[in-house]
Amino acid sequence: MKILPKLFPLMLMFILPVSSSYAASSPEPTARQAQTEQYALMVASGKLLSLSKWKVEVDFGQALEIGIKNKDLLRDDNGNTLSFNSPMDALNFMNSQGWTLVSATTTDNRFTAVIKRPIHKTSDTQ
């Protein structure tokens, strides 16, 4: 009987994660029509050997492709990488594209922001 109190915490360590993961799992949404906003993660980092130019990567939730370097860098219509004078320059650019800032963090040479924009639904029955 003295062993049971010692084993009880160990049993909880194995039982609780299984039961909480079962309770936390919810069915996938059946349709994306319920989505009203699009979110993205913008990361601006200082370019090597440049004090005034920043490269900006944006994760829109796209699938990652292994082996393709710098695929997430912001590009113009011709496919050229965009450079920015500062993270705020990049954030202003994203705002001109319809994005608004949700939250941001910064370190010495890295700026990270969560941004969002509304999803405009087009009606098929007009």
ABEGO torsion letter per residue (X at the ends): XAAAAAAAAAAAAAAAAAAAAAAABBBBBABAAABABBBBBBBBBBBBGBAABBBBBBBAGBBBBBGBBGAABBBBAAGBBBBBABAAAAAAAAAAAGBBBABBBBBAABBBBBBBBBBBBBBABX
